[in-house]
Amino acid sequence: MKNLFIEYPKCTTCQKAKKWLESHNIEFIDRHIVENNPTEKELIEWIQKSGKELKKWFNTSGLKYKELNLKEKLANMSEAEKIKILASDGMLVKRPIVISDKGILVGFKEDEWKRVLLR
């Protein structure tokens, strides 16, 4: 399986991560997170495989997250409701995301990316 790189092209962190992938000759398929938002089914699978808490998948610094007052609302939502809201709008999902046979990465932390993708 080729790596899947999910990004919002205007996001500077996504741009930095994409350059990092290219500089390490890591092949990937590019997917625009707003034009092709992760589905509930994809999110459920990826969250489970990533080993990361569901709350780590939210773009907490995004305008949409703040507009919807999710910081307050998430505490009273079920896991299914949280996934449903994540799947409703790509701007709510933390990015970039890499889906790889080697692991699933959310957000760009270079050390973590090196450990997972360059092994």
N, C-alpha and C positions, 0 to 999 in steps of 0.2 A: 504494500500500500504506500502510495506517495503521501508525504506529509500534507496536511490540510492547514493552511494559515488563514485564520479568520481575523479580519481587521476592519477598521474604519479608516480609509485612506487619509483623511485630514488629521487624524490623531498623531501627534508627534511621537508618542511612545510606540505606536504601530509602525511608523516610518523607521524609527531607530531599530526596532526588532526585525523588520524586513531587510534592512541593510545588513544586520548581523547574520541572518540566514544566508543571504547572498554571499557575504564575505567568507562564510564557512562552507560554501558550495553545497548547501543543503537544498535539495529540490523540494518544491512545494506547489500545491495548487492554491491559488489565491481566491478568497471568498469575501465579498463585501458584506459586513454584518447587518447593515440596514436593508440592503436590497435582497439579501437572502439570510434572514434571521434564523438562528438555530430553532429547531422545533422542540416541542415538549419532549418527544421521544429521544431526540438527540441529546438534549440537556440531561435527561434522566440517566442515559447511558454514560455520558461524559463525566458527569458529577460523580457517579459511582466509581468509575475507573480512575478518576483523578485522585481520589482519596482526600480531596479538599472539602471543607464544609461548604454547604450551599450558600451561606452568606458571602463567601469569598468570590462568588460568581457575579455579584452585583457591582455595577460601576457606581460606587458610592460618591464619587466626585462629580458625577454627571448632572447636568441641569434637569434632565427628566426625573432622575432619582429624587432630587430635591423638590421639584415641582409637585410630585406625587406624595411628598412627605413620607417616603418609604422607611426612613429611619425609625419613625414612630409606628407605622403600620405593620412592618414585618414581624414584630414581636408577637402579634396576635393572629398571624396567618399560619395555615398548615403548610407542610412541605409542598403539597400538590398546588396550593394557591400561589406559593412563591415561584414555582416552576412555570405555572401558567402566565404569571405576570412577566417573568423573564422572556418567555417565548413570544410575548405580545409586542415587544419593541427592542430592536437590536441595540439601541442607545442605553438600555438598562443593563446590558451584559458587559462585564469587565472584559477588556481586550488588551492586547491581542491574545488569541487562543491558538495553540498548536495541537493538533490531533495527530499523533504519530504512533507507530507500533512500539516505540520506545517509551511512550508516556504521553500524558496530557498536561499541557502547560497553560496557565491562565495568568495574564499580566506578564510583563517583561522584567525578569530578574536574571541578568546575564549569567550569574554563577549557577543558578538552577538550570538554565537552558544549556549551558556547557555540560553540566553533570548528566543531563538526560539525553541530549541530542548528539553529543560527541563521544559517546561511549561505544 
